[in-house]
Amino acid sequence: MTNPRQIAFLTLRDVHKGAYADVALDRVLRKVNLSDIDRRLVTELVYGSVRRQRTLDSLIDQLAKKKSHQQPSELRSILHLGFYQLRYQERIPVSAAVNTTVQLAKDNGLAGLTGFVNGLLRQYVRLAEKLPDPLELPENPVERLGILHSFPDWIIQVWLEQLGVEETEKLCEWMNQTPTIDLRINPLRTSIEEVETALTSVGILARRIPHLPQALRLIGNSGAIQNLPGFNEGWWVVQDASAQLVSHILDPQSGEVIIDACAAPGGKTTHMAELMQDEGKIFACDRTASRLRKLKDNAQRLGLHSIEIYTGDSRNSPQFDHTADRVLLDAPCSGLGTLHRHADARWRQTPASVVELSTLQKELTSQTSKFVKPGGVLVYATCTLHPAENEGVITEFLREHSDWQIEPLSVDSPYSTYGTPQGWLKLWPHRQDMDGFFMVRLRKTNDSG
């Protein structure tokens, strides 16, 4: 099977049955032998159609007699692929987008509906020739932004309350871009200059990221990551710029005892080991053994020895009480700051799941704060942009733990530009051009806890 659109259709069919988009795509791509160009097309069509699902459904609602949710599931997937190409893929000629979609219907047992598919797509094309945008939008800003940029209303509402309409629109646009790939250079094995030279030698462009001494952002298509120079030698690991910032905020020192309370898959754990010159002890805790395997593999590839893996729930690990100089709690969260990286995450999270997560985050903060020695530091971080999981968790923690206080960054810190009057840091993707993150550095003032 070498037809990229057929492969994309089969993947979407799995996603609509409940599979995670990245898992379904990986499973399908492993079975086929495609050129790089065709692999990129499949990836674009699948992730794009999943990401833009609400917009594509709205077009079906608007143009067809039956609403999108009333259409047979496989027909809906085929229409998503057709409309996605017409609306978002300028390099694909209109005729190719229409004809290949009609052919998909024919090849997948829907021959009787080829006229319907053809008619619906051509109706869109005719409207696109007459109107600036064929998509009809409501006046209400929540629904308008939700339909236009394809997000659930509740996420738009959360962002509107913090940013207003104009900035929320910019954030939505940013979240619908194809994500960039950032590398974190391992200074114990190489230098940023050496990696830049090696990448240039194979025609890969990269640029440095201000204030992050180990970060390189790849420009353009890089092919399979593990084929890039330096991968096997442990010269670098993939880690987004804002995730790299977290370990700098914790600022671990050589010889210290550090606990990474929710460590898997280990990007921040290995970063802390590098910052400590691999001298000291990092306890990498996580309750999922399978996710810790990736941490172990990366630590071995990077040549790090200061990390000790512990499988268990940090809410129930009293053996760590009062043992750590610093603790990182990179808490499980709704991931609203990384929606561009996970095409289907916007459809999987709900207001109810946010409530559950904020309860878990409060329990973790309360328990992991006990791991810290008097005078030590706890950094709380999430990759979400929901106040209930960020500001709300920290405000409640400080109200209940008088022996803790926020330690704002000093004015001369290169990261102080991300700071807020309250002392925590908040990264907004459309402003800083990196994943959305919240982080706060807390200091234990005495031993009453």
DRENTI-298264 format. One line per 8 residues: number of its first residue (from 1); their letters; for each residue x, y, z of C-alpha. Coordinates in pm, whole numbers. Layout:
N
NUM> A> X Y Z  ... $
//
This chain:
449
1> MTNPRQIA> 0 0 0  166 320 -118  -123 565 -164  -67 834 105  -433 941 110  -554 583 157  -304 542 442  -425 871 596 $
9> FLTLRDVH> -787 752 566  -712 420 742  -535 610 1021  -823 856 1063  -1067 566 1076  -872 427 1374  -861 769 1541  -1239 810 1507 $
17> KGAYADVA> -1274 468 1675  -1079 600 1975  -709 544 1896  -458 817 1984  -359 1000 1664  19 960 1713  -12 590 1804  -243 514 1509 $
25> LDRVLRKV> -15 701 1268  301 533 1395  133 190 1370  33 246 1006  363 404 896  562 110 1035  378 -126 800  437 66 476 $
33> NLSDIDRR> 740 169 276  692 533 173  920 807 44  992 1095 285  760 1322 86  470 1077 110  533 1017 481  516 1392 538 $
41> LVTELVYG> 192 1411 337  31 1130 541  140 1295 867  10 1636 757  -326 1497 642  -383 1293 959  -272 1550 1216  -431 1835 1021 $
49> SVRRQRTL> -767 1660 986  -772 1567 1355  -663 1914 1467  -915 2092 1242  -1197 1847 1311  -1447 2103 1441  -1397 2335 1142  -1428 2047 896 $
57> DSLIDQLA> -1744 1920 1070  -1887 2273 1052  -1836 2274 674  -2022 1941 646  -2300 2081 870  -2324 2389 651  -2313 2227 306  -2477 1884 348 $
65> KKKSHQQP> -2841 1799 431  -2730 1571 717  -2510 1707 997  -2156 1570 1032  -2244 1351 1333  -2523 1188 1130  -2288 1091 844  -2145 737 836 $
73> SELRSILH> -1811 746 1020  -1599 642 719  -1769 896 491  -1705 1166 751  -1332 1074 759  -1315 1093 378  -1489 1433 374  -1249 1560 642 $
81> LGFYQLRY> -955 1468 417  -1112 1640 117  -1206 1960 296  -872 1972 480  -682 1968 150  -910 2230 -10  -902 2466 287  -551 2429 430 $
89> QERIPVSA> -321 2276 165  -246 2547 -88  17 2335 -265  -237 2067 -355  -432 2163 -671  -810 2183 -623  -874 1918 -889  -631 1675 -721 $
97> AVNTTVQL> -793 1729 -380  -1144 1666 -519  -1058 1373 -749  -848 1181 -497  -1121 1220 -232  -1386 1089 -472  -1153 798 -550  -1115 726 -177 $
105> AKDNGLAG> -1493 689 -147  -1492 450 -445  -1201 243 -309  -1353 204 39  -1696 63 -33  -1874 397 -76  -1904 398 -458  -2272 492 -432 $
113> LTGFVNGL> -2176 816 -254  -1909 941 -497  -2157 1187 -652  -2239 1325 -308  -1868 1362 -218  -1789 1528 -551  -2087 1764 -526  -2013 1871 -168 $
121> LRQYVRLA> -1646 1947 -233  -1722 2134 -556  -1988 2337 -375  -1715 2448 -132  -1481 2533 -423  -1751 2749 -589  -1814 2936 -263  -1439 2986 -212 $
129> EKLPDPLE> -1418 3154 -553  -1694 3402 -459  -1639 3466 -89  -1335 3560 126  -1428 3257 340  -1702 3004 262  -1727 2906 630  -2025 3067 803 $
137> LPENPVER> -1940 3185 1155  -2160 3290 1450  -2123 3633 1616  -2052 3494 1963  -1671 3521 2008  -1637 3187 2191  -1818 2989 1918  -1668 3197 1637 $
145> LGILHSFP> -1309 3133 1748  -1391 2772 1837  -1532 2693 1491  -1279 2900 1293  -971 2764 1471  -1116 2426 1575  -1112 2418 1955  -1383 2321 2206 $
153> DWIIQVWL> -1571 2622 2345  -1449 2560 2700  -1080 2595 2603  -1153 2918 2412  -1338 3047 2720  -1038 2970 2949  -805 3163 2717  -1044 3453 2655 $
161> EQLGVEET> -1074 3516 3030  -695 3551 3053  -604 3713 2720  -904 3879 2552  -1021 3816 2195  -725 3944 1993  -456 3751 2180  -670 3437 2207 $
169> EKLCEWMN> -696 3438 1828  -316 3465 1799  -275 3178 2046  -521 2962 1847  -330 3032 1525  0 2942 1695  -145 2616 1831  -249 2508 1481 $
177> QTPTIDLR> 102 2537 1337  320 2233 1274  539 2206 1587  910 2282 1573  1178 2044 1702  1421 2173 1964  1736 1989 2069  1909 2016 2405 $
185> INPLRTSI> 2285 1974 2368  2461 1753 2623  2760 1965 2737  2920 1661 2906  2971 1506 2563  2993 1792 2311  2949 2165 2252  2672 2359 2080 $
193> EEVETALT> 2924 2465 1811  3017 2103 1739  2651 2003 1697  2583 2305 1472  2876 2205 1250  2763 1840 1234  2405 1940 1142  2526 2185 876 $
201> SVGILARR> 2739 1909 722  2423 1708 647  2227 2011 525  2020 2072 841  1979 2431 953  1941 2516 1321  1927 2834 1522  2008 2910 1883 $
209> IPHLPQAL> 1737 3018 2129  1807 3327 2344  1894 3264 2713  1898 2884 2673  2266 2787 2642  2197 2426 2536  1908 2483 2293  1903 2452 1913 $
217> RLIGNSGA> 1584 2480 1708  1582 2282 1382  1469 2480 1077  1275 2296 806  1241 1922 765  1499 1711 947  1390 1357 854  1405 1080 1115 $
225> IQNLPGFN> 1551 1223 1436  1761 917 1523  1942 953 1188  2077 1300 1273  2448 1325 1359  2528 1286 1728  2218 1086 1827  2399 759 1897 $
233> EGWWVVQD> 2691 944 2058  2457 1106 2315  2534 1459 2199  2176 1579 2235  1816 1493 2319  1489 1637 2184  1336 1880 2435  1126 2191 2379 $
241> ASAQLVSH> 1278 2524 2479  1026 2595 2756  1080 2250 2910  1454 2329 2915  1377 2645 3107  1225 2445 3397  1557 2287 3503  1733 2625 3488 $
249> ILDPQSGE> 1468 2763 3726  1532 2474 3966  1908 2544 3930  2044 2212 4067  2403 2216 4193  2680 1952 4182  2668 1714 4478  2307 1786 4576 $
257> VIIDACAA> 2023 1539 4628  1740 1611 4383  1403 1440 4355  1215 1450 4024  869 1355 4152  696 1282 3818  1002 1208 3609  895 1004 3303 $
265> PGGKTTHM> 980 1023 3019  1284 1197 3166  1372 1507 2961  1405 1725 3270  1572 1452 3477  1858 1415 3229  1883 1794 3194  1928 1832 3571 $
273> AELMQDEG> 2202 1566 3566  2384 1762 3293  2352 2090 3488  2499 1914 3797  2795 1782 3591  2650 1437 3667  2772 1477 4028  2522 1418 4310 $
281> KIFACDRT> 2207 1206 4318  1879 1242 4131  1589 1017 4232  1365 985 3925  1020 881 4048  720 776 3846  438 531 3905  449 393 3548 $
289> ASRLRKLK> 739 154 3493  695 143 3113  735 523 3089  1051 509 3300  1215 281 3042  1251 576 2804  1423 772 3081  1665 483 3140 $
297> DNAQRLGL> 1742 456 2766  1806 831 2734  2024 843 3046  2236 558 2905  2264 720 2562  2365 1053 2720  2618 876 2945  2464 992 3276 $
305> HSIEIYTG> 2520 800 3601  2375 1019 3878  2014 915 3815  1849 646 4025  1509 526 3906  1228 469 4157  895 320 4048  619 440 4279 $
313> DSRNSPQF> 361 711 4347  516 1028 4488  201 1081 4694  295 772 4894  675 772 4928  751 875 5290  1107 739 5262  1198 1061 5075 $
321> DHTADRVL> 1074 1298 5350  1329 1572 5437  1599 1421 5211  1618 1655 4909  1798 1983 4852  1562 2048 4561  1247 1885 4426  1099 1918 4081 $
329> LDAPCSGL> 726 1853 4052  653 1856 3680  290 1770 3747  56 1567 3525  -171 1823 3356  -421 1886 3076  -141 1993 2839  -320 2304 2708 $
337> GTLHRHAD> 21 2460 2640  126 2181 2403  -189 2122 2195  7 2178 1871  218 1870 1954  -76 1641 2031  -333 1670 1753  -620 1506 1943 $
345> ARWRQTPA> -553 1637 2296  -797 1927 2255  -1078 1674 2201  -972 1440 2483  -951 1689 2771  -1270 1821 2932  -1358 2061 3216  -1417 1748 3429 $
353> SVVELSTL> -1069 1610 3355  -919 1949 3455  -1097 1928 3792  -959 1575 3846  -609 1686 3748  -612 1990 3978  -704 1759 4270  -410 1531 4182 $
361> QKELTSQT> -178 1833 4146  -275 1962 4493  -213 1619 4649  126 1591 4477  234 1943 4579  139 1881 4941  318 1544 4958  633 1625 4758 $
369> SKFVKPGG> 690 1944 4960  765 1707 5253  1065 1571 5057  1245 1906 5086  1504 1981 5358  1465 2307 5554  1578 2595 5334  1540 2383 5021 $
377> VLVYATCT> 1356 2448 4697  1048 2303 4524  973 2396 4163  616 2331 4047  573 2321 3669  301 2230 3420  264 2254 3041  -92 2381 3069 $
385> LHPAENEG> -248 2728 3046  -541 2666 3282  -543 2874 3604  -714 2592 3799  -402 2377 3743  -151 2657 3794  -225 2970 3996  -511 2795 4178 $
393> VITEFLRE> -292 2502 4294  -11 2727 4418  -241 2978 4591  -411 2697 4783  -77 2533 4870  65 2858 5012  -255 2923 5208  -220 2581 5376 $
401> HSDWQIEP> 161 2579 5418  281 2890 5597  640 2759 5599  667 2803 5222  695 3113 5006  739 3204 4640  1097 3292 4550  1073 3527 4250 $
409> LSVDSPYS> 1360 3535 4002  1614 3810 4055  1581 4108 3823  1910 4028 3650  1801 3671 3568  1775 3620 3189  1438 3453 3256  1285 3739 3454 $
417> TYGTPQGW> 1109 3862 3137  873 3564 3175  797 3656 3536  469 3795 3671  402 4037 3960  297 3735 4170  642 3578 4125  557 3282 3905 $
425> LKLWPHRQ> 652 3242 3539  404 3199 3259  503 3130 2900  245 3211 2635  332 3039 2305  222 3324 2077  440 3568 2274  751 3358 2340 $
433> DMDGFFMV> 730 3116 2044  769 2805 2258  534 2562 2435  297 2709 2693  426 2654 3049  370 2761 3406  646 2736 3665  707 2867 4014 $
441> RLRKTNDS> 1002 2837 4249  907 2786 4614  1145 2805 4914  1094 2623 5245  1148 2878 5520  1170 2656 5831  1113 2300 5947  761 2330 6090 $
449> G> 637 2113 5799 $
//
